[in-house]
Amino acid sequence: MDTGDSKKKGKGERKSGGGRWAIQVFFISVALSGALSFASGEALDGAGLAAACAVLLAFILLGIVFDIIGVAVTAADVRPFHSMAARKIPGAREALSLIRRASKVSSFCNDVVGDICGIISGTTAAVIVVHLQSVVSIRSSAISLAVTALVSGLTIGGKALGKAFAIERSTTVLHLVGRFLHLFSSRKKR
């Protein structure tokens, strides 16, 4: 009877943990979306076509980079990082920590950051369409369709290339991310 109760307790703990994570993701998404939207709005305020295109490319690239991290963390093998951690290679412990939380890290990178970047890219694309229509002095749906198609192609194509890279080079990707995170953890310890 204790075995059944402990199994039920384990399931309940996982459910509440998932519910807690969903609530955390909600608040993280709201805060991050607000911050990135504000940054985008400030960058686009009074900006010309070139600046708007630069902001658009930055958000597309940010989405692709986080997608690569999200895929790499789910595809990674822990063995190389255990070996690196044993040799005290900077970033190995941080990479192991990411792998242990692969589900949450992947959700954050692919869903939270990826979706926010997609939404802001769409908003930025709309600003670019308005700029282009004012330059050409034509209100045409062809401009909107062309910009939307280009943004979609860059985002989807970039993520497709990134996923293949992340799967093939998951150890390299995670080690780079781990080394980056190590910079911040080292400062905290000092």
C-alpha positions as CSV (number, residue, x, y, z in Angstrom):
1,M,0.0,0.0,0.0
2,D,2.9,2.4,0.7
3,T,4.2,1.7,-2.8
4,G,0.9,2.9,-4.4
5,D,0.8,5.9,-2.2
6,S,4.3,6.9,-3.0
7,K,3.6,6.5,-6.7
8,K,0.5,8.7,-6.4
9,K,2.6,11.2,-4.4
10,G,5.3,11.2,-7.1
11,K,2.7,11.8,-9.8
12,G,1.1,14.6,-7.8
13,E,4.5,16.2,-7.3
14,R,5.2,16.2,-11.0
15,K,1.8,17.7,-11.8
16,S,2.2,20.5,-9.3
17,G,5.8,21.1,-10.6
18,G,4.4,21.3,-14.2
19,G,1.8,23.7,-13.0
20,R,4.4,25.8,-11.2
21,W,6.5,25.8,-14.3
22,A,3.6,26.9,-16.5
23,I,2.9,29.8,-14.1
24,Q,6.6,30.8,-14.1
25,V,6.7,30.6,-17.9
26,F,3.7,32.9,-18.1
27,F,5.3,35.6,-15.9
28,I,8.7,35.2,-17.6
29,S,7.0,35.5,-21.0
30,V,5.1,38.6,-20.0
31,A,8.2,40.3,-18.6
32,L,10.5,39.2,-21.4
33,S,8.0,40.1,-24.1
34,G,7.4,43.5,-22.5
35,A,11.2,44.2,-22.3
36,L,11.9,43.1,-25.9
37,S,8.9,44.9,-27.3
38,F,10.0,48.1,-25.5
39,A,13.5,47.7,-26.8
40,S,12.2,47.1,-30.3
41,G,9.8,50.1,-30.1
42,E,12.6,52.3,-28.9
43,A,14.9,51.2,-31.7
44,L,12.2,51.6,-34.3
45,D,10.9,55.0,-33.0
46,G,11.7,57.4,-35.8
47,A,14.1,54.9,-37.3
48,G,14.6,54.7,-41.0
49,L,14.2,51.7,-43.3
50,A,17.8,50.5,-42.7
51,A,17.5,50.6,-38.9
52,A,14.1,48.8,-39.1
53,C,15.7,46.0,-41.2
54,A,18.6,45.7,-38.8
55,V,16.2,45.3,-35.8
56,L,14.2,42.7,-37.8
57,L,17.4,40.7,-38.6
58,A,18.5,41.0,-35.0
59,F,15.2,39.4,-33.8
60,I,15.3,36.7,-36.4
61,L,18.9,35.8,-35.5
62,L,18.0,35.9,-31.8
63,G,15.1,33.4,-32.4
64,I,17.4,31.2,-34.4
65,V,20.2,31.2,-31.8
66,F,17.8,30.3,-29.0
67,D,16.2,27.6,-31.2
68,I,19.7,26.1,-31.7
69,I,20.3,26.1,-27.9
70,G,16.9,24.6,-27.3
71,V,17.5,21.7,-29.7
72,A,21.1,21.2,-28.6
73,V,20.1,20.8,-25.0
74,T,17.6,18.0,-25.9
75,A,20.0,16.3,-28.3
76,A,23.1,16.4,-26.0
77,D,24.8,13.5,-24.4
78,V,25.9,14.0,-20.8
79,R,29.0,11.8,-21.0
80,P,31.3,14.4,-22.6
81,F,30.3,17.0,-20.0
82,H,30.8,14.6,-17.1
83,S,34.3,14.1,-18.4
84,M,34.9,17.9,-18.8
85,A,33.5,18.6,-15.4
86,A,35.9,16.0,-13.9
87,R,38.7,17.9,-15.5
88,K,37.3,21.2,-14.3
89,I,36.8,22.6,-17.7
90,P,34.9,25.9,-17.5
91,G,31.3,25.7,-18.6
92,A,31.0,21.9,-18.2
93,R,29.0,22.1,-14.9
94,E,26.8,24.8,-16.4
95,A,26.1,22.6,-19.5
96,L,25.3,19.6,-17.2
97,S,22.8,21.8,-15.3
98,L,21.2,22.8,-18.6
99,I,20.9,19.1,-19.7
100,R,19.4,18.1,-16.3
101,R,16.7,20.8,-17.0
102,A,16.4,20.0,-20.7
103,S,12.7,20.2,-20.8
104,K,12.5,23.6,-19.2
105,V,15.5,25.0,-21.1
106,S,14.1,23.8,-24.4
107,S,10.6,25.2,-23.6
108,F,12.2,28.6,-22.6
109,C,14.5,28.8,-25.6
110,N,12.2,27.4,-28.3
111,D,8.8,28.5,-27.1
112,V,9.2,31.6,-24.9
113,V,12.1,33.3,-26.7
114,G,11.3,31.9,-30.1
115,D,7.7,32.9,-30.1
116,I,8.4,36.3,-28.7
117,C,11.0,36.9,-31.4
118,G,8.5,35.7,-34.0
119,I,5.9,38.1,-32.8
120,I,8.3,41.1,-32.6
121,S,9.6,40.1,-36.1
122,G,6.1,40.3,-37.4
123,T,5.5,43.7,-35.8
124,T,8.9,45.0,-37.2
125,A,8.0,43.6,-40.6
126,A,4.8,45.7,-40.5
127,V,6.8,48.8,-39.7
128,I,9.1,48.0,-42.7
129,V,6.0,47.5,-44.9
130,V,4.8,51.0,-43.9
131,H,8.2,52.5,-44.7
132,L,8.4,50.8,-48.1
133,Q,4.9,51.9,-49.0
134,S,5.7,55.5,-48.1
135,V,8.9,55.3,-50.2
136,V,7.1,53.8,-53.2
137,S,4.0,55.9,-52.5
138,I,1.9,52.9,-53.2
139,R,-0.4,51.1,-50.8
140,S,0.0,47.6,-52.2
141,S,-0.7,44.3,-50.6
142,A,2.2,42.9,-52.8
143,I,4.7,44.8,-50.6
144,S,3.2,43.3,-47.5
145,L,3.1,39.8,-49.0
146,A,6.7,40.1,-50.2
147,V,8.0,41.2,-46.8
148,T,6.0,38.6,-44.9
149,A,7.3,35.8,-47.2
150,L,10.9,37.0,-46.9
151,V,10.6,37.2,-43.0
152,S,9.0,33.7,-42.9
153,G,11.6,32.3,-45.3
154,L,14.5,33.7,-43.3
155,T,13.1,32.5,-39.9
156,I,12.0,29.0,-41.0
157,G,15.1,28.4,-43.2
158,G,17.4,29.7,-40.5
159,K,15.8,27.5,-37.9
160,A,15.9,24.5,-40.2
161,L,19.7,25.0,-40.7
162,G,20.1,25.7,-37.0
163,K,18.3,22.6,-35.9
164,A,20.5,20.4,-38.1
165,F,23.6,22.2,-36.7
166,A,22.4,21.8,-33.2
167,I,21.8,18.1,-33.5
168,E,25.2,17.4,-35.1
169,R,27.1,19.8,-32.8
170,S,25.1,19.7,-29.6
171,T,28.2,19.2,-27.4
172,T,29.9,22.2,-29.0
173,V,26.8,24.4,-28.8
174,L,26.2,23.5,-25.1
175,H,29.8,23.9,-24.2
176,L,29.8,27.4,-25.7
177,V,26.6,28.3,-23.8
178,G,28.0,26.7,-20.6
179,R,31.2,28.8,-21.0
180,F,29.1,31.9,-21.4
181,L,27.0,31.1,-18.3
182,H,30.3,30.3,-16.4
183,L,31.3,33.9,-16.8
184,F,28.4,35.0,-14.7
185,S,28.6,32.2,-12.2
186,S,32.3,33.0,-11.6
187,R,31.5,36.6,-10.9
188,K,28.9,35.6,-8.3
189,K,31.3,33.4,-6.5
190,R,33.9,36.1,-6.1
